Amino acid sequence: MLNWRIEALHLKLKYTWKIARGASNEKINFLVQVSDGRYSGFGEAAPNIRYDETAEVLLQQYEVLLKAGLPRVRSVEDLLELLTEHKPVNSLRFAIESAYIHYFCQHKGIPVYTLLGQDPPGKQPTCISLPIMEPGEVADFIRMNNLNRFSSLKVKVNPEQATELVQEVLKFTERPIVIDGNEGWTDPDQLMVFMEQIDTSRALFVEQPLPASHAAAYAAIKDKSPLPFIADESIIDDGDFEMLRTQFHGINVKMMKAGGYINAIRLLQEARRLGMKTMIGCMIETSLGIWSAMQLSSGFDFADLDGFLILEEDPFGLVQERDGFLYLK
């Protein structure tokens, strides 16, 4: 029998993390461990209220899985069957699946990426995100955090300040930017006006500007947009890809949304089959979650894996960042 345990990770942030949906100065994630007494595997859950994930729900579902036979799992196939029959929220599903796969690979003496059929993770460039802030704070924020060492900057925006905030960021960086709306716009015409007011030649794409429920609006403006649209909240652990490609030019796969390595690979393959751009992203996570994402990152066009860089202190040190590149320790 395997021994499983879960514990809360209380994570303080370096600065107020503000996006279109709200703001926070701390985060509670969860560490899941599985062990046979000799070999151990660890996984991280970063619950997100956008997907109705709370600490209480996560812990309740973990107890259900224990009672349903989690300690008696003997293979990846056993685990997947259990997680299908007693489906937990996606962040917990990823923590459990990844913990078991990490344990299994330790036991067998093989790299995680080999088991998953991926290329070895190497030096990985990542963009870095700026939270929503007053435009007058941008210059000091970029300078104090030395953000120009990264190959691109992601700007979190809301409709009220988006134009001024983006223009201010472009004054203090020569790097290309990504614009992340986090479903902040509700009026597609207002979104189009915003894009007409900024220098789109210096932007790579816009991530999820309208709510996921606005499928018809996305489809109506996709081909008129001066910038590609990348789906985030519109693609969780599954999606109608034939419909998604009428709304978006690409997708953002996050391990915590996908619910596991295996499903994340499926989403990547489906997007590639349809010629869509692919991005691997993250929540606010420790280097354990980022280490896990890096096992797949070589297969994606673009990486946004800066979640651990927002933490005041990372408890694991599994990934190092130098000059805007990530390295596995």
Secondary structure, 3 states (H helix, E strand, C coil): CCEEEEEEEEEEEEEEEEECCEEEEEEEEEEEEEECCCCEEEEEECCCHHHCCCHHHHHHHHHHHHHHCHHHCCCHHHHHHHHHHCCCCHHHHHHHHHHHHHHHHHHHCCCHHHHCCCCCCCCEECCEEECCCCHHHHHHHHHHCCHHHCCCEEEECCCCCHHHHHHHHHHCCCCCEEEECCCCCCCHHHHHHHHHHCCHHHEEEEECCCCCCCHHHHHHHHHHCCCCEEECCCCCCCCCHHHHHHHCCEEEEEHHHHCCHHHHHHHHHHHHHCCCEEEEECCCCCHHHHHHHHCCHHHCCEECCCHHHHECCCCCCCEEEECCEEEEC
